Amino acid sequence: MPLGGALGRYTAPLTIINDTFNAGVFNFSSPNYVTNENAIRAIISVIRTNGSQGPVSVDYFTSTNKAEWARFNLQNPATPGLDFTVKSGTLTFLSGQTNRTFSVPIINDNIVEFDENVLLVLTNATGGAKLPDGLPTSVATATLTIIDDDFLPGRLNFAATNFIAAEADGFAPITVTRSGGSVGAVSAEFRRPLSAWILSPPTACSVGRMGTSRRRPSWFLC
């Protein structure tokens, strides 16, 4: 029969609960969205990366502030109420949810005009989620380009702002797109700037003409 204090449990685990979880970072899925003027609405996707734990939310809006247009260098801005309907709201993400969308109503007209741009803004992230830069005043922005459909022949543009080819390829395919219309045959001259000749001699595509009679990309070789 033991004498003195009885022997009881002498060890017990201590569990420390980690209350720091990664709620994620909000941003637009693309820096630029493109829609036709007759599309009725443009669908904008917002993504949540670098974590998805817990319910979170973020506010969005189409900017009508000219000071914001200047701050973010918005070119050829669309007119609220004439080219698009002003839109704002809040996107709520459930725990584990990483993508939500909202729509911007597009107003069609019969005016021949240049393609116009809408400034899209994300702000006020909650639930521990953040916006790029991670500051309380941080915002994320993107541009929605509305392609005019009233100039029936359409407009020709390069498919990209930059084309890359290896020196050993011999030729570099350059793609040109036709948007906003496709009535009739169109053509355009292309030339290689004189400044490019400093590093290499003129090539067969220094000056030329291309054209298309169908609504599909055209290309030429340099």
C-alpha positions as a Markdown table, in Angstrom:
| # | Residue | x | y | z |
|---|---|---|---|---|
| 1 | Met | 0.0 | 0.0 | 0.0 |
| 2 | Pro | 1.7 | 3.2 | -1.2 |
| 3 | Leu | 2.3 | 5.9 | 1.4 |
| 4 | Gly | 2.4 | 9.7 | 0.8 |
| 5 | Gly | 1.1 | 11.3 | -2.4 |
| 6 | Ala | -0.5 | 9.1 | -5.0 |
| 7 | Leu | 1.2 | 8.7 | -8.3 |
| 8 | Gly | -1.0 | 10.3 | -11.0 |
| 9 | Arg | -0.5 | 11.4 | -14.7 |
| 10 | Tyr | 2.8 | 13.0 | -15.0 |
| 11 | Thr | 2.8 | 14.0 | -18.7 |
| 12 | Ala | 0.2 | 15.8 | -20.9 |
| 13 | Pro | 0.5 | 17.1 | -24.5 |
| 14 | Leu | 0.2 | 20.8 | -25.2 |
| 15 | Thr | -1.2 | 21.6 | -28.6 |
| 16 | Ile | -0.6 | 25.1 | -30.0 |
| 17 | Ile | -3.2 | 26.0 | -32.6 |
| 18 | Asn | -1.8 | 27.9 | -35.6 |
| 19 | Asp | -4.2 | 30.9 | -36.1 |
| 20 | Thr | -2.2 | 32.4 | -39.0 |
| 21 | Phe | -3.6 | 31.1 | -42.3 |
| 22 | Asn | -3.2 | 32.4 | -45.8 |
| 23 | Ala | -6.4 | 33.9 | -47.0 |
| 24 | Gly | -5.0 | 34.8 | -50.4 |
| 25 | Val | -4.3 | 37.7 | -52.7 |
| 26 | Phe | -7.0 | 39.2 | -55.1 |
| 27 | Asn | -6.3 | 40.3 | -58.6 |
| 28 | Phe | -7.9 | 40.3 | -62.1 |
| 29 | Ser | -7.2 | 37.2 | -64.2 |
| 30 | Ser | -5.9 | 39.4 | -67.0 |
| 31 | Pro | -4.6 | 43.0 | -67.2 |
| 32 | Asn | -6.8 | 43.6 | -70.3 |
| 33 | Tyr | -10.2 | 42.3 | -71.4 |
| 34 | Val | -11.6 | 42.7 | -74.8 |
| 35 | Thr | -15.3 | 42.7 | -75.9 |
| 36 | Asn | -17.2 | 43.7 | -79.0 |
| 37 | Glu | -19.6 | 46.7 | -78.8 |
| 38 | Asn | -22.5 | 44.4 | -79.6 |
| 39 | Ala | -21.7 | 41.8 | -76.9 |
| 40 | Ile | -24.3 | 43.1 | -74.5 |
| 41 | Arg | -22.0 | 42.4 | -71.5 |
| 42 | Ala | -18.4 | 41.7 | -70.8 |
| 43 | Ile | -17.5 | 39.0 | -68.2 |
| 44 | Ile | -14.7 | 39.9 | -65.9 |
| 45 | Ser | -12.9 | 37.3 | -63.8 |
| 46 | Val | -11.3 | 37.9 | -60.4 |
| 47 | Ile | -8.9 | 35.3 | -59.0 |
| 48 | Arg | -7.6 | 34.5 | -55.5 |
| 49 | Thr | -4.0 | 33.2 | -55.4 |
| 50 | Asn | -1.4 | 32.3 | -52.8 |
| 51 | Gly | -4.0 | 30.9 | -50.4 |
| 52 | Ser | -7.7 | 30.3 | -50.1 |
| 53 | Gln | -8.4 | 29.6 | -46.4 |
| 54 | Gly | -11.5 | 31.2 | -44.9 |
| 55 | Pro | -14.3 | 33.3 | -46.3 |
| 56 | Val | -13.2 | 36.6 | -47.8 |
| 57 | Ser | -14.5 | 39.4 | -50.0 |
| 58 | Val | -13.4 | 42.2 | -52.3 |
| 59 | Asp | -15.2 | 45.2 | -53.8 |
| 60 | Tyr | -15.1 | 46.0 | -57.5 |
| 61 | Phe | -16.2 | 49.0 | -59.6 |
| 62 | Thr | -15.9 | 50.6 | -63.0 |
| 63 | Ser | -14.2 | 53.9 | -62.5 |
| 64 | Thr | -15.8 | 57.2 | -63.7 |
| 65 | Asn | -13.1 | 59.3 | -62.0 |
| 66 | Lys | -11.0 | 61.2 | -64.5 |
| 67 | Ala | -8.3 | 61.6 | -61.9 |
| 68 | Glu | -8.1 | 57.8 | -61.7 |
| 69 | Trp | -8.1 | 57.6 | -65.5 |
| 70 | Ala | -5.0 | 59.9 | -65.5 |
| 71 | Arg | -3.3 | 58.1 | -62.6 |
| 72 | Phe | -3.5 | 54.7 | -64.3 |
| 73 | Asn | -2.9 | 56.1 | -67.8 |
| 74 | Leu | -6.2 | 55.0 | -69.3 |
| 75 | Gln | -6.2 | 55.8 | -73.0 |
| 76 | Asn | -9.3 | 56.7 | -75.0 |
| 77 | Pro | -11.7 | 56.3 | -72.1 |
| 78 | Ala | -15.3 | 55.0 | -72.8 |
| 79 | Thr | -18.1 | 57.3 | -71.7 |
| 80 | Pro | -20.2 | 56.0 | -68.7 |
| 81 | Gly | -23.8 | 55.9 | -69.6 |
| 82 | Leu | -23.1 | 56.0 | -73.4 |
| 83 | Asp | -20.6 | 53.2 | -74.0 |
| 84 | Phe | -21.2 | 51.1 | -70.8 |
| 85 | Thr | -23.3 | 51.0 | -67.7 |
| 86 | Val | -21.5 | 51.8 | -64.5 |
| 87 | Lys | -21.1 | 48.7 | -62.3 |
| 88 | Ser | -20.0 | 48.1 | -58.7 |
| 89 | Gly | -20.5 | 45.5 | -56.1 |
| 90 | Thr | -18.8 | 43.0 | -53.7 |
| 91 | Leu | -17.5 | 39.5 | -54.6 |
| 92 | Thr | -17.6 | 37.0 | -51.7 |
| 93 | Phe | -15.4 | 34.0 | -51.8 |
| 94 | Leu | -16.1 | 30.9 | -49.7 |
| 95 | Ser | -13.2 | 29.0 | -48.1 |
| 96 | Gly | -11.3 | 27.2 | -50.8 |
| 97 | Gln | -13.0 | 29.3 | -53.6 |
| 98 | Thr | -10.5 | 30.9 | -55.9 |
| 99 | Asn | -12.5 | 32.4 | -58.8 |
| 100 | Arg | -15.5 | 34.7 | -59.1 |
| 101 | Thr | -16.8 | 36.8 | -62.0 |
| 102 | Phe | -18.9 | 40.0 | -62.5 |
| 103 | Ser | -20.3 | 41.5 | -65.7 |
| 104 | Val | -20.1 | 45.0 | -67.2 |
| 105 | Pro | -23.1 | 45.9 | -69.4 |
| 106 | Ile | -22.1 | 47.3 | -72.8 |
| 107 | Ile | -24.1 | 49.9 | -74.7 |
| 108 | Asn | -24.2 | 49.5 | -78.4 |
| 109 | Asp | -24.5 | 52.6 | -80.7 |
| 110 | Asn | -24.3 | 53.4 | -84.4 |
| 111 | Ile | -21.4 | 55.8 | -84.1 |
| 112 | Val | -18.1 | 55.1 | -85.9 |
| 113 | Glu | -15.4 | 55.7 | -83.3 |
| 114 | Phe | -12.1 | 54.4 | -82.0 |
| 115 | Asp | -12.0 | 51.4 | -79.6 |
| 116 | Glu | -12.6 | 52.7 | -76.1 |
| 117 | Asn | -11.4 | 51.6 | -72.7 |
| 118 | Val | -13.0 | 51.1 | -69.2 |
| 119 | Leu | -11.0 | 51.2 | -66.0 |
| 120 | Leu | -11.8 | 48.3 | -63.7 |
| 121 | Val | -10.8 | 48.5 | -60.0 |
| 122 | Leu | -10.6 | 46.1 | -57.1 |
| 123 | Thr | -10.5 | 47.5 | -53.5 |
| 124 | Asn | -11.3 | 46.8 | -49.9 |
| 125 | Ala | -10.2 | 43.2 | -49.5 |
| 126 | Thr | -11.5 | 41.6 | -46.3 |
| 127 | Gly | -11.2 | 38.4 | -44.2 |
| 128 | Gly | -7.4 | 38.5 | -44.1 |
| 129 | Ala | -7.1 | 38.5 | -47.9 |
| 130 | Lys | -5.0 | 41.2 | -49.6 |
| 131 | Leu | -4.6 | 43.1 | -52.8 |
| 132 | Pro | -1.2 | 43.4 | -54.6 |
| 133 | Asp | 1.3 | 45.4 | -52.5 |
| 134 | Gly | -0.5 | 44.3 | -49.3 |
| 135 | Leu | -1.3 | 47.8 | -48.0 |
| 136 | Pro | -4.7 | 49.0 | -46.6 |
| 137 | Thr | -4.9 | 51.4 | -49.6 |
| 138 | Ser | -3.8 | 48.9 | -52.2 |
| 139 | Val | -6.0 | 48.4 | -55.3 |
| 140 | Ala | -5.8 | 46.2 | -58.4 |
| 141 | Thr | -6.7 | 47.6 | -61.9 |
| 142 | Ala | -7.4 | 46.2 | -65.3 |
| 143 | Thr | -8.7 | 47.6 | -68.6 |
| 144 | Leu | -11.8 | 46.6 | -70.6 |
| 145 | Thr | -11.5 | 47.5 | -74.3 |
| 146 | Ile | -14.7 | 47.9 | -76.2 |
| 147 | Ile | -14.2 | 47.2 | -79.9 |
| 148 | Asp | -16.3 | 49.4 | -82.2 |
| 149 | Asp | -18.4 | 47.5 | -84.6 |
| 150 | Asp | -19.8 | 50.4 | -86.7 |
| 151 | Phe | -16.9 | 50.6 | -89.1 |
| 152 | Leu | -17.9 | 47.7 | -91.3 |
| 153 | Pro | -14.6 | 47.1 | -93.1 |
| 154 | Gly | -12.9 | 46.6 | -89.6 |
| 155 | Arg | -9.5 | 47.6 | -88.3 |
| 156 | Leu | -6.1 | 46.0 | -88.8 |
| 157 | Asn | -3.8 | 45.6 | -85.9 |
| 158 | Phe | -0.8 | 43.6 | -84.9 |
| 159 | Ala | -1.8 | 40.5 | -82.9 |
| 160 | Ala | 0.8 | 41.4 | -80.3 |
| 161 | Thr | 2.9 | 44.3 | -79.2 |
| 162 | Asn | 6.1 | 42.3 | -79.4 |
| 163 | Phe | 7.2 | 39.3 | -81.6 |
| 164 | Ile | 10.1 | 37.1 | -80.9 |
| 165 | Ala | 12.0 | 34.8 | -83.2 |
| 166 | Ala | 15.3 | 32.9 | -83.0 |
| 167 | Glu | 18.1 | 34.1 | -85.4 |
| 168 | Ala | 18.4 | 30.6 | -86.8 |
| 169 | Asp | 14.7 | 30.5 | -87.8 |
| 170 | Gly | 15.4 | 32.4 | -91.0 |
| 171 | Phe | 12.0 | 34.1 | -90.9 |
| 172 | Ala | 9.7 | 35.6 | -88.3 |
| 173 | Pro | 5.9 | 35.2 | -88.8 |
| 174 | Ile | 4.1 | 38.5 | -87.9 |
| 175 | Thr | 0.3 | 38.1 | -87.3 |
| 176 | Val | -2.2 | 40.9 | -88.1 |
| 177 | Thr | -5.8 | 40.7 | -86.9 |
| 178 | Arg | -8.9 | 42.3 | -88.3 |
| 179 | Ser | -11.5 | 43.4 | -85.7 |
| 180 | Gly | -14.7 | 45.4 | -85.4 |
| 181 | Gly | -15.9 | 44.5 | -88.9 |
| 182 | Ser | -15.2 | 42.2 | -91.9 |
| 183 | Val | -17.1 | 43.6 | -94.9 |
| 184 | Gly | -15.1 | 43.6 | -98.1 |
| 185 | Ala | -11.5 | 43.2 | -98.8 |
| 186 | Val | -8.9 | 45.4 | -97.0 |
| 187 | Ser | -5.2 | 45.8 | -97.3 |
| 188 | Ala | -2.4 | 47.6 | -95.5 |
| 189 | Glu | 1.2 | 48.5 | -96.2 |
| 190 | Phe | 3.9 | 47.4 | -93.8 |
| 191 | Arg | 7.4 | 48.6 | -93.5 |
| 192 | Arg | 10.4 | 47.9 | -91.3 |
| 193 | Pro | 11.6 | 51.2 | -89.6 |
| 194 | Leu | 14.9 | 52.5 | -90.8 |
| 195 | Ser | 16.2 | 52.4 | -87.2 |
| 196 | Ala | 16.1 | 48.6 | -87.3 |
| 197 | Trp | 18.6 | 48.6 | -90.1 |
| 198 | Ile | 21.3 | 49.8 | -87.8 |
| 199 | Leu | 21.8 | 46.2 | -86.4 |
| 200 | Ser | 21.0 | 44.3 | -89.6 |
| 201 | Pro | 20.6 | 45.0 | -93.3 |
| 202 | Pro | 17.2 | 45.4 | -95.0 |
| 203 | Thr | 15.2 | 42.2 | -95.5 |
| 204 | Ala | 12.6 | 41.1 | -98.0 |
| 205 | Cys | 9.8 | 42.4 | -95.7 |
| 206 | Ser | 11.2 | 45.9 | -95.2 |
| 207 | Val | 8.4 | 47.3 | -97.3 |
| 208 | Gly | 5.3 | 45.5 | -98.6 |
| 209 | Arg | 1.5 | 45.1 | -98.8 |
| 210 | Met | -0.8 | 42.6 | -97.3 |
| 211 | Gly | -4.5 | 42.1 | -97.6 |
| 212 | Thr | -7.4 | 39.8 | -96.7 |
| 213 | Ser | -10.9 | 39.2 | -97.9 |
| 214 | Arg | -12.0 | 37.0 | -94.9 |
| 215 | Arg | -12.4 | 37.6 | -91.2 |
| 216 | Arg | -9.3 | 35.8 | -90.1 |
| 217 | Pro | -5.8 | 36.7 | -89.1 |
| 218 | Ser | -3.3 | 37.4 | -91.9 |
| 219 | Trp | 0.4 | 37.2 | -91.6 |
| 220 | Phe | 3.6 | 37.9 | -93.4 |
| 221 | Leu | 7.2 | 36.8 | -93.0 |
| 222 | Cys | 10.3 | 38.8 | -92.1 |
